[in-house]
Amino acid sequence: MRNISMVTKFLLLGIPHTEGLETMLFIFFLSFYFFTLLGNLLILLIIVSSTRLHTPMYFFLGKLSVCDIFFPSVSSPKMLFYLSGNSQEISYAGCVSQLFFYHFLGCTKCFLYTVMAYDRFVAICYPLCYKVIMSHRVCAILAMGTSFFGCIQATFLTTLTFQLPYCGPNEVDYYFCDIPVMLKLACADASTLELVEFISVGFMSLSCFLLIVTSYSCIVCSILQIHSAEGRRRAFSTCSAHLTAILLAFMPVVLIYLQPTPNPWLNAAVQILNNLVTPMLNPLICSLGNKEVKYSLRKVLQQLDLLSEK
């Protein structure tokens, strides 16, 4: 990456229009961050420790939990650090890292939701061939593919953003380094890059969303053909949970990166939803409402009680 910048550090100004609310915001965000880590670590523990959950669906849910642990960790620690009264400065390299890992994990999650929709499509539309189609090898390739293409997309976006010269001002009117706010600080015309990044993010999001819609359209058609009311209810229950998580993931992307005229306050509110609230809710939406997960959770808690008694 070519670095012709005269700026060596940036100053994160935080969430717009929240001056004087630092203590309240610190407690609020620390609580969300703590419960996000706790919920996703608990899901990982349940999936790893329970052999009955060693299936493709829970394998992908496990990877989603890993992403939901690291995704808020890109911006939250630094935000909590300066909300507690410490320095708001971030180095140039730190800013590049924040932007790269934010988009790497965000893009990986988008691709992962697409793979999860495909997994449900195969499970419901081709149940007899499910174990053959979704073999361990295929699951591993799909999981690695989500990270690989997420890395390519993040590298492309980061390189485009930081190939511009940054010679001042260095005040980032946001709580972490992201594309829209960074392009405003560039010392060169960024209109062409804004268009390219708009197309890149839009194409990726639209492609994933169309594949998900296609998968779920086929799923709905198959569910309607199930004669058993209980079978239809179970299938709809699983799919509705996944669709809720998908909508919570894709709506912020549209609102932040695909709006014609960015609104800093709206962007910050939506980013908080995307960075902290959605990763905290994902374990509840995707996993803890499932009977198998509840059963496995009870077994894990019973084992922990036995260990503590010994």
Backbone hydrogen bonds in HBPLUS format (Angstrom, degrees):
<---DONOR---> <-ACCEPTOR-->    atom                        ^
c    i                          cat <-CA-CA->   ^        H-A-AA   ^      H-
h    n   atom  resd res      DA  || num        DHA   H-A  angle D-A-AA Bond
n    s   type  num  typ     dist DA aas  dist angle  dist       angle   num
A0006-MET N   A0166-TYR O   3.11 MM 160  6.12 136.4  2.31 121.1 133.4     1
A0007-VAL N   A0166-TYR O   2.93 MM 159  5.77 138.5  2.10 178.3 165.4     2
A0092-TYR N   A0008-THR O   2.97 MM  84  5.22 146.9  2.08 135.7 126.9     3
A0010-PHE N   A0090-ILE O   2.71 MM  80  5.29 170.0  1.72 164.3 166.0     4
A0090-ILE N   A0010-PHE O   2.81 MM  80  5.29 154.0  1.88 153.1 156.9     5
A0011-LEU N   A0170-ASN O   2.90 MM 159  6.14 161.0  1.93 152.1 154.2     6
A0172-VAL N   A0011-LEU O   2.76 MM 161  5.76 150.7  1.84 142.1 152.2     7
A0012-LEU N   A0088-GLN O   2.97 MM  76  5.35 167.8  1.98 148.5 145.3     8
A0013-LEU N   A0172-VAL O   2.88 MM 159  5.88 175.6  1.88 162.7 161.3     9
A0014-GLY N   A0174-TYR O   2.87 MM 160  4.78 141.7  2.02 131.1 119.2    10
A0021-LEU N   A0018-THR O   3.17 MM   3  5.65 156.3  2.22 138.2 137.3    11
A0025-LEU N   A0021-LEU O   2.92 MM   4  6.06 165.3  1.94 162.4 167.3    12
A0026-PHE N   A0022-GLU O   2.82 MM   4  5.96 150.7  1.91 146.8 155.2    13
A0027-ILE N   A0023-THR O   3.13 MM   4  6.41 164.4  2.16 152.1 154.1    14
A0028-PHE N   A0024-MET O   2.98 MM   4  6.13 161.8  2.02 147.9 153.7    15
A0029-PHE N   A0025-LEU O   2.82 MM   4  5.91 173.4  1.83 154.9 156.5    16
A0030-LEU N   A0026-PHE O   2.89 MM   4  5.87 154.9  1.96 145.2 153.1    17
A0031-SER N   A0027-ILE O   3.05 MM   4  6.11 154.9  2.12 142.3 148.5    18
A0032-PHE N   A0028-PHE O   3.16 MM   4  6.45 162.6  2.19 146.4 150.9    19
A0033-TYR N   A0029-PHE O   2.86 MM   4  5.98 162.9  1.89 149.1 154.2    20
A0034-PHE N   A0030-LEU O   2.89 MM   4  5.99 159.9  1.93 146.6 152.2    21
A0035-PHE N   A0031-SER O   3.04 MM   4  6.25 170.0  2.05 154.3 156.3    22
A0036-THR N   A0032-PHE O   2.91 MM   4  6.03 143.6  2.05 143.3 154.0    23
A0037-LEU N   A0033-TYR O   3.03 MM   4  6.28 164.7  2.05 151.5 154.1    24
A0038-LEU N   A0034-PHE O   2.89 MM   4  6.10 163.9  1.92 151.6 156.9    25
A0039-GLY N   A0035-PHE O   2.91 MM   4  5.82 165.7  1.93 139.3 143.9    26
A0040-ASN N   A0036-THR O   3.14 MM   4  6.21 166.8  2.16 147.2 151.1    27
A0041-LEU N   A0037-LEU O   2.93 MM   4  5.92 155.7  1.99 147.1 154.3    28
A0042-LEU N   A0038-LEU O   2.97 MM   4  6.05 149.8  2.06 143.8 152.1    29
A0043-ILE N   A0039-GLY O   3.07 MM   4  6.35 154.3  2.14 142.8 149.3    30
A0044-LEU N   A0040-ASN O   3.02 MM   4  6.24 159.0  2.07 143.9 149.5    31
A0045-LEU N   A0041-LEU O   2.92 MM   4  6.12 157.5  1.97 145.1 151.3    32
A0046-ILE N   A0042-LEU O   2.94 MM   4  6.18 158.4  1.98 150.1 155.6    33
A0047-ILE N   A0043-ILE O   2.94 MM   4  6.15 166.1  1.96 153.9 157.3    34
A0048-VAL N   A0044-LEU O   2.93 MM   4  6.03 166.0  1.95 153.1 157.1    35
A0049-SER N   A0045-LEU O   2.97 MM   4  5.94 158.5  2.02 145.0 151.3    36
A0050-SER N   A0046-ILE O   3.06 MM   4  5.92 135.7  2.26 144.0 152.6    37
A0053-LEU N   A0050-SER O   3.12 MM   3  5.60 156.3  2.18 110.2 117.5    38
A0054-HIS N   A0051-THR O   3.13 MM   3  5.26 164.6  2.16 110.8 112.4    39
A0059-PHE N   A0055-THR O   2.88 MM   4  6.02 143.0  2.02 153.2 165.2    40
A0060-PHE N   A0056-PRO O   3.00 MM   4  6.26 159.5  2.04 155.6 158.0    41
A0061-LEU N   A0057-MET O   3.03 MM   4  6.29 148.1  2.13 137.3 147.2    42
A0062-GLY N   A0058-TYR O   2.83 MM   4  5.89 144.4  1.95 135.3 144.3    43
A0063-LYS N   A0059-PHE O   3.11 MM   4  6.49 149.8  2.21 140.2 147.7    44
A0064-LEU N   A0060-PHE O   2.90 MM   4  6.17 151.7  1.98 144.2 152.5    45
A0065-SER N   A0061-LEU O   2.93 MM   4  6.23 148.5  2.03 142.7 150.7    46
A0066-VAL N   A0062-GLY O   3.06 MM   4  6.41 148.8  2.16 143.5 151.7    47
A0067-CYS N   A0063-LYS O   2.97 MM   4  6.31 161.2  2.01 151.7 156.0    48
A0068-ASP N   A0064-LEU O   2.84 MM   4  6.08 151.0  1.92 145.5 154.4    49
A0069-ILE N   A0065-SER O   2.97 MM   4  6.19 121.3  2.33 137.0 150.9    50
A0069-ILE N   A0066-VAL O   3.15 MM   3  5.17 142.8  2.30  96.9 107.7    51
A0070-PHE N   A0066-VAL O   3.15 MM   4  6.50 160.8  2.19 152.0 155.8    52
A0071-PHE N   A0067-CYS O   2.72 MM   4  5.67 156.5  1.77 154.6 161.8    53
A0073-SER N   A0070-PHE O   3.01 MM   3  4.87 121.6  2.37  93.1 109.4    54
A0074-VAL N   A0071-PHE O   3.34 MM   3  5.71 165.4  2.36 108.9 113.2    55
A0076-SER N   A0072-PRO O   2.89 MM   4  5.71 160.0  1.93 161.3 167.4    56
A0079-MET N   A0075-SER O   3.10 MM   4  6.24 158.9  2.15 152.6 159.2    57
A0080-LEU N   A0076-SER O   2.81 MM   4  5.99 165.9  1.83 164.5 167.2    58
A0081-PHE N   A0077-PRO O   2.90 MM   4  6.01 143.2  2.03 139.5 150.3    59
A0082-TYR N   A0078-LYS O   3.09 MM   4  6.45 157.2  2.14 152.6 155.3    60
A0083-LEU N   A0079-MET O   2.95 MM   4  6.08 145.1  2.07 145.1 155.8    61
A0084-SER N   A0080-LEU O   3.13 MM   4  6.14 130.8  2.38 135.0 144.6    62
A0086-ASN N   A0081-PHE O   3.38 MM   5  5.88 149.2  2.48 144.9 144.7    63
A0085-GLY N   A0082-TYR O   3.20 MM   3  5.23 157.1  2.25 104.5 106.8    64
A0095-CYS N   A0091-SER O   2.89 MM   4  6.15 149.1  1.98 148.9 157.1    65
A0096-VAL N   A0092-TYR O   3.00 MM   4  6.32 157.6  2.05 150.2 156.0    66
A0097-SER N   A0093-ALA O   2.91 MM   4  6.12 158.7  1.96 146.4 152.5    67
A0098-GLN N   A0094-GLY O   2.90 MM   4  6.10 156.3  1.96 143.7 150.1    68
A0099-LEU N   A0095-CYS O   3.08 MM   4  6.31 168.1  2.10 151.3 153.5    69
A0100-PHE N   A0096-VAL O   2.93 MM   4  6.13 164.1  1.96 151.8 156.8    70
A0101-PHE N   A0097-SER O   2.91 MM   4  6.00 174.3  1.92 158.3 158.9    71
A0102-TYR N   A0098-GLN O   2.94 MM   4  5.88 151.3  2.03 144.5 153.1    72
A0103-HIS N   A0099-LEU O   3.15 MM   4  6.28 164.2  2.18 145.3 148.8    73
A0104-PHE N   A0100-PHE O   2.75 MM   4  5.91 150.3  1.84 150.9 161.2    74
A0105-LEU N   A0101-PHE O   3.00 MM   4  5.93 171.4  2.01 142.3 144.7    75
A0106-GLY N   A0102-TYR O   2.96 MM   4  5.98 151.9  2.04 137.4 146.5    76
A0107-CYS N   A0103-HIS O   2.84 MM   4  5.71 163.9  1.87 140.2 145.0    77
A0108-THR N   A0104-PHE O   2.97 MM   4  6.03 154.3  2.04 139.9 148.0    78
A0109-LYS N   A0105-LEU O   2.98 MM   4  6.14 152.5  2.06 141.9 148.5    79
A0110-CYS N   A0106-GLY O   3.11 MM   4  6.44 152.2  2.19 142.2 149.6    80
A0111-PHE N   A0107-CYS O   2.98 MM   4  6.30 164.5  2.00 156.6 159.5    81
A0112-LEU N   A0108-THR O   2.81 MM   4  5.96 146.9  1.92 142.8 153.5    82
A0113-TYR N   A0109-LYS O   2.86 MM   4  6.10 154.9  1.92 152.3 157.1    83
A0114-THR N   A0110-CYS O   3.25 MM   4  6.54 148.6  2.36 139.6 147.7    84
A0115-VAL N   A0111-PHE O   2.99 MM   4  6.35 153.6  2.06 146.5 153.4    85
A0116-MET N   A0112-LEU O   2.83 MM   4  6.09 157.1  1.88 151.9 158.7    86
A0117-ALA N   A0113-TYR O   2.97 MM   4  6.18 147.9  2.07 140.6 148.7    87
A0118-TYR N   A0114-THR O   3.02 MM   4  6.35 151.8  2.11 143.4 151.2    88
A0119-ASP N   A0115-VAL O   2.85 MM   4  6.16 152.2  1.93 148.5 156.7    89
A0120-ARG N   A0116-MET O   3.05 MM   4  6.34 156.3  2.11 145.8 150.7    90
A0121-PHE N   A0117-ALA O   2.93 MM   4  6.15 149.0  2.03 142.6 152.0    91
A0122-VAL N   A0118-TYR O   2.94 MM   4  6.26 159.7  1.99 154.2 157.7    92
A0123-ALA N   A0119-ASP O   2.98 MM   4  6.16 161.9  2.02 146.8 152.5    93
A0124-ILE N   A0120-ARG O   2.96 MM   4  6.04 155.3  2.02 148.2 153.0    94
A0125-CYS N   A0121-PHE O   2.84 MM   4  5.65 157.5  1.89 145.5 153.3    95
A0126-TYR N   A0122-VAL O   2.88 MM   4  5.06 147.2  1.99 127.0 136.4    96
A0129-CYS N   A0126-TYR O   3.13 MM   3  5.55 138.2  2.31 110.1 121.2    97
A0130-TYR N   A0127-PRO O   3.37 MM   3  5.01 159.4  2.41  95.2 101.0    98
A0132-VAL N   A0129-CYS O   3.11 MM   3  5.36 125.2  2.42 104.0 118.3    99
A0133-ILE N   A0129-CYS O   2.87 MM   4  6.05 170.0  1.88 167.8 170.8   100
A0134-MET N   A0130-TYR O   2.81 MM   4  5.78 167.4  1.82 156.5 160.3   101
A0139-CYS N   A0135-SER O   2.94 MM   4  6.18 166.4  1.96 157.8 161.5   102
A0140-ALA N   A0136-HIS O   2.98 MM   4  6.15 156.4  2.04 145.1 151.4   103
A0141-ILE N   A0137-ARG O   2.96 MM   4  6.23 158.3  2.01 150.0 155.9   104
A0142-LEU N   A0138-VAL O   2.89 MM   4  6.12 163.9  1.92 154.9 159.2   105
A0143-ALA N   A0139-CYS O   2.89 MM   4  6.04 159.6  1.94 147.4 153.3   106
A0144-MET N   A0140-ALA O   2.94 MM   4  6.10 163.4  1.97 148.6 153.1   107
A0145-GLY N   A0141-ILE O   2.80 MM   4  5.89 147.7  1.90 142.9 153.2   108
A0146-THR N   A0142-LEU O   3.07 MM   4  6.34 147.0  2.18 145.8 152.2   109
A0148-PHE N   A0144-MET O   2.86 MM   4  6.08 156.8  1.91 151.2 158.8   110
A0149-PHE N   A0145-GLY O   2.96 MM   4  6.04 177.1  1.96 154.1 154.7   111
A0150-GLY N   A0146-THR O   3.02 MM   4  5.95 142.0  2.16 131.7 142.9   112
A0151-CYS N   A0147-SER O   2.87 MM   4  6.00 147.8  1.98 142.4 150.2   113
A0152-ILE N   A0148-PHE O   3.05 MM   4  6.40 153.7  2.12 145.5 152.5   114
A0153-GLN N   A0149-PHE O   3.05 MM   4  6.18 167.7  2.06 146.0 148.8   115
A0154-ALA N   A0150-GLY O   2.97 MM   4  6.08 160.7  2.01 144.3 150.2   116
A0155-THR N   A0151-CYS O   2.86 MM   4  5.95 157.7  1.91 147.4 153.7   117
A0156-PHE N   A0152-ILE O   3.00 MM   4  6.17 159.1  2.04 148.7 154.3   118
A0157-LEU N   A0153-GLN O   3.02 MM   4  6.26 166.5  2.04 152.3 155.2   119
A0158-THR N   A0154-ALA O   2.88 MM   4  5.96 161.7  1.92 149.3 154.9   120
A0159-THR N   A0155-THR O   2.91 MM   4  5.92 161.9  1.95 145.9 151.5   121
A0160-LEU N   A0156-PHE O   3.04 MM   4  6.20 160.4  2.08 146.8 152.2   122
A0161-THR N   A0157-LEU O   3.06 MM   4  6.19 158.9  2.11 143.7 149.4   123
A0162-PHE N   A0158-THR O   2.99 MM   4  6.16 164.9  2.01 155.0 158.2   124
A0187-CYS N   A0165-PRO O   2.81 MM  22  5.59 175.1  1.81 162.4 163.2   125
A0174-TYR N   A0172-VAL O   2.72 MM   2  5.47 141.5  1.86 105.1  93.5   126
A0182-MET N   A0178-ASP O   3.05 MM   4  6.07 156.1  2.11 159.6 167.1   127
A0183-LEU N   A0179-ILE O   3.02 MM   4  6.11 164.4  2.05 166.0 167.9   128
A0185-LEU N   A0182-MET O   3.00 MM   3  5.38 144.0  2.14 107.8 118.0   129
A0186-ALA N   A0183-LEU O   3.34 MM   3  5.33 156.6  2.40  99.9 106.7   130
A0194-GLU N   A0190-ALA O   2.84 MM   4  6.04 151.6  1.92 153.3 162.2   131
A0195-LEU N   A0191-SER O   3.12 MM   4  6.35 152.2  2.20 141.8 148.1   132
A0196-VAL N   A0192-THR O   2.96 MM   4  6.30 159.2  2.01 148.7 154.6   133
A0197-GLU N   A0193-LEU O   2.87 MM   4  6.01 166.6  1.88 152.9 156.3   134
A0198-PHE N   A0194-GLU O   2.88 MM   4  5.95 148.1  1.99 139.2 148.8   135
A0199-ILE N   A0195-LEU O   2.93 MM   4  6.18 158.2  1.97 149.4 154.4   136
A0200-SER N   A0196-VAL O   2.86 MM   4  6.08 159.0  1.90 147.7 154.4   137
A0201-VAL N   A0197-GLU O   2.90 MM   4  5.97 176.2  1.90 151.5 152.8   138
A0202-GLY N   A0198-PHE O   2.90 MM   4  5.83 155.0  1.96 139.6 148.0   139
A0203-PHE N   A0199-ILE O   2.75 MM   4  5.78 158.7  1.80 147.2 152.9   140
A0204-MET N   A0200-SER O   3.07 MM   4  6.23 166.6  2.09 148.1 151.8   141
A0205-SER N   A0201-VAL O   2.95 MM   4  6.06 171.0  1.96 152.9 155.9   142
A0206-LEU N   A0202-GLY O   2.86 MM   4  5.85 162.5  1.89 146.6 152.5   143
A0207-SER N   A0203-PHE O   2.89 MM   4  5.89 159.2  1.93 145.9 151.9   144
A0208-CYS N   A0204-MET O   3.05 MM   4  6.25 170.2  2.06 152.3 154.7   145
A0209-PHE N   A0205-SER O   2.89 MM   4  6.02 162.5  1.92 149.1 154.9   146
A0210-LEU N   A0206-LEU O   2.87 MM   4  5.99 159.2  1.91 149.6 154.7   147
A0211-LEU N   A0207-SER O   3.06 MM   4  6.27 158.0  2.11 148.1 153.9   148
A0212-ILE N   A0208-CYS O   2.94 MM   4  6.18 153.7  2.01 148.9 156.6   149
A0213-VAL N   A0209-PHE O   2.85 MM   4  6.09 160.9  1.89 150.1 155.4   150
A0214-THR N   A0210-LEU O   2.87 MM   4  6.04 157.1  1.93 145.3 151.8   151
A0215-SER N   A0211-LEU O   2.97 MM   4  6.18 161.2  2.01 144.9 149.8   152
A0216-TYR N   A0212-ILE O   2.92 MM   4  6.17 166.9  1.94 155.1 158.3   153
A0217-SER N   A0213-VAL O   2.84 MM   4  5.93 142.0  1.98 144.4 154.8   154
A0218-CYS N   A0214-THR O   3.15 MM   4  6.40 160.7  2.19 149.6 153.3   155
A0219-ILE N   A0215-SER O   2.96 MM   4  6.22 148.2  2.06 141.0 151.1   156
A0220-VAL N   A0216-TYR O   2.88 MM   4  6.02 162.1  1.92 145.1 148.4   157
A0221-CYS N   A0217-SER O   3.14 MM   4  6.38 161.2  2.18 144.8 149.7   158
A0222-SER N   A0218-CYS O   3.03 MM   4  6.28 152.9  2.10 144.1 151.4   159
A0223-ILE N   A0219-ILE O   2.82 MM   4  6.08 156.5  1.87 154.8 161.9   160
A0224-LEU N   A0220-VAL O   2.99 MM   4  6.18 159.8  2.03 152.7 157.0   161
A0225-GLN N   A0222-SER O   3.11 MM   3  5.26 142.2  2.26  99.4 110.4   162
A0226-ILE N   A0223-ILE O   2.97 MM   3  5.28 159.4  2.01 110.3 117.1   163
A0232-ARG N   A0228-SER O   3.04 MM   4  6.33 157.2  2.09 147.4 153.0   164
A0233-ARG N   A0229-ALA O   2.94 MM   4  6.14 156.1  2.00 144.8 151.8   165
A0234-ARG N   A0230-GLU O   3.00 MM   4  6.21 161.1  2.03 150.0 153.9   166
A0235-ALA N   A0231-GLY O   3.05 MM   4  6.20 163.1  2.08 147.0 151.9   167
A0236-PHE N   A0232-ARG O   2.90 MM   4  6.04 165.5  1.92 152.3 156.4   168
A0237-SER N   A0233-ARG O   2.91 MM   4  5.99 149.9  2.00 143.2 151.9   169
A0238-THR N   A0234-ARG O   3.11 MM   4  6.35 163.5  2.14 150.9 153.2   170
A0239-CYS N   A0235-ALA O   3.08 MM   4  6.26 168.5  2.10 150.7 154.2   171
A0240-SER N   A0236-PHE O   2.80 MM   4  5.79 155.9  1.86 147.0 153.7   172
A0241-ALA N   A0237-SER O   3.27 MM   4  6.40 153.1  2.35 141.4 147.3   173
A0242-HIS N   A0238-THR O   3.27 MM   4  6.59 159.4  2.31 146.1 151.2   174
A0243-LEU N   A0239-CYS O   2.87 MM   4  6.09 160.8  1.91 152.3 158.0   175
A0244-THR N   A0240-SER O   2.98 MM   4  6.12 151.6  2.06 142.6 149.5   176
A0245-ALA N   A0241-ALA O   3.18 MM   4  6.47 160.6  2.22 147.6 151.9   177
A0246-ILE N   A0242-HIS O   2.93 MM   4  6.19 153.2  2.01 148.8 156.9   178
A0247-LEU N   A0243-LEU O   2.93 MM   4  6.13 160.9  1.97 150.7 154.7   179
A0248-LEU N   A0244-THR O   3.06 MM   4  6.28 158.0  2.11 147.5 153.6   180
A0249-ALA N   A0245-ALA O   3.07 MM   4  6.26 132.8  2.30 136.3 148.6   181
A0249-ALA N   A0246-ILE O   3.11 MM   3  5.06 129.2  2.38  93.4 107.1   182
A0250-PHE N   A0246-ILE O   2.92 MM   4  6.16 156.4  1.98 155.1 160.8   183
A0251-MET N   A0247-LEU O   3.04 MM   4  5.84 161.2  2.08 147.9 152.0   184
A0254-VAL N   A0250-PHE O   3.24 MM   4  6.57 159.4  2.29 155.7 160.0   185
A0255-LEU N   A0251-MET O   3.02 MM   4  6.26 166.1  2.04 156.3 160.3   186
A0256-ILE N   A0252-PRO O   2.87 MM   4  5.90 153.1  1.95 151.0 156.7   187
A0257-TYR N   A0253-VAL O   2.98 MM   4  5.71 155.2  2.05 143.9 150.5   188
A0258-LEU N   A0254-VAL O   3.23 MM   4  4.99 142.7  2.37 120.7 128.6   189
A0267-ASN N   A0263-ASN O   2.81 MM   4  5.94 166.8  1.83 166.3 170.9   190
A0268-ALA N   A0264-PRO O   2.96 MM   4  6.13 156.2  2.02 145.6 151.6   191
A0269-ALA N   A0265-TRP O   3.04 MM   4  6.31 162.1  2.08 149.6 154.0   192
A0270-VAL N   A0266-LEU O   2.92 MM   4  6.13 163.8  1.95 155.3 159.7   193
A0271-GLN N   A0267-ASN O   2.79 MM   4  5.90 154.3  1.86 147.6 155.6   194
A0272-ILE N   A0268-ALA O   2.98 MM   4  6.18 151.9  2.06 146.9 153.6   195
A0273-LEU N   A0269-ALA O   3.17 MM   4  6.46 155.4  2.23 141.5 147.8   196
A0274-ASN N   A0270-VAL O   2.86 MM   4  6.14 154.5  1.93 146.5 154.1   197
A0275-ASN N   A0271-GLN O   2.63 MM   4  5.73 156.3  1.68 152.2 158.8   198
A0276-LEU N   A0272-ILE O   2.93 MM   4  5.65 163.7  1.96 144.9 149.0   199
A0277-VAL N   A0272-ILE O   3.38 MM   5  6.79 161.8  2.41 145.4 150.7   200
A0278-THR N   A0273-LEU O   2.82 MM   5  5.98 163.1  1.85 172.7 171.4   201
A0280-MET N   A0276-LEU O   3.22 MM   4  6.21 141.4  2.37 134.9 145.0   202
A0280-MET N   A0277-VAL O   3.14 MM   3  5.16 122.3  2.49  95.5 110.4   203
A0281-LEU N   A0277-VAL O   2.92 MM   4  6.19 145.6  2.04 149.5 159.7   204
A0281-LEU N   A0278-THR O   3.10 MM   3  5.06 119.7  2.48  96.0 110.9   205
A0282-ASN N   A0278-THR O   2.90 MM   4  5.99 144.2  2.03 155.8 165.0   206
A0284-LEU N   A0281-LEU O   2.93 MM   3  5.27 118.4  2.32 108.5 124.3   207
A0285-ILE N   A0281-LEU O   2.84 MM   4  6.07 161.0  1.88 160.7 167.3   208
A0286-CYS N   A0282-ASN O   2.80 MM   4  5.68 169.0  1.81 157.5 160.5   209
A0287-SER N   A0283-PRO O   3.08 MM   4  5.25 145.2  2.21 123.1 132.6   210
A0288-LEU N   A0283-PRO O   2.86 MM   5  6.13 169.4  1.87 160.3 163.9   211
A0290-ASN N   A0287-SER O   2.85 MM   3  5.43 163.0  1.87 123.9 128.8   212
A0294-LYS N   A0290-ASN O   2.95 MM   4  6.24 158.8  2.00 154.0 160.5   213
A0295-TYR N   A0291-LYS O   2.91 MM   4  6.12 159.5  1.95 150.0 155.3   214
A0296-SER N   A0292-GLU O   2.98 MM   4  6.17 160.9  2.01 144.3 149.6   215
A0297-LEU N   A0293-VAL O   2.76 MM   4  5.93 150.5  1.85 147.7 156.5   216
A0298-ARG N   A0294-LYS O   2.99 MM   4  6.26 156.8  2.05 148.2 153.2   217
A0299-LYS N   A0295-TYR O   3.11 MM   4  6.43 155.0  2.17 145.9 152.6   218
A0300-VAL N   A0296-SER O   2.95 MM   4  6.21 157.0  2.00 148.5 154.5   219
A0301-LEU N   A0297-LEU O   2.94 MM   4  6.18 163.8  1.97 152.8 157.0   220
A0302-GLN N   A0298-ARG O   2.88 MM   4  6.07 152.3  1.95 145.8 153.8   221
A0303-GLN N   A0299-LYS O   2.94 MM   4  6.18 155.5  2.00 146.7 152.9   222
A0304-LEU N   A0300-VAL O   2.95 MM   4  6.24 152.0  2.03 147.4 155.3   223
A0305-ASP N   A0301-LEU O   2.97 MM   4  6.21 148.4  2.07 143.2 151.5   224
A0306-LEU N   A0302-GLN O   2.98 MM   4  6.29 154.5  2.05 147.1 153.7   225
A0307-LEU N   A0303-GLN O   2.97 MM   4  6.23 153.8  2.04 145.3 152.3   226
A0308-SER N   A0304-LEU O   2.97 MM   4  6.18 154.1  2.04 143.4 150.3   227
A0309-GLU N   A0305-ASP O   2.98 MM   4  6.19 147.2  2.09 144.9 153.6   228
A0310-LYS N   A0306-LEU O   3.11 MM   4  6.36 149.4  2.21 143.1 150.6   229
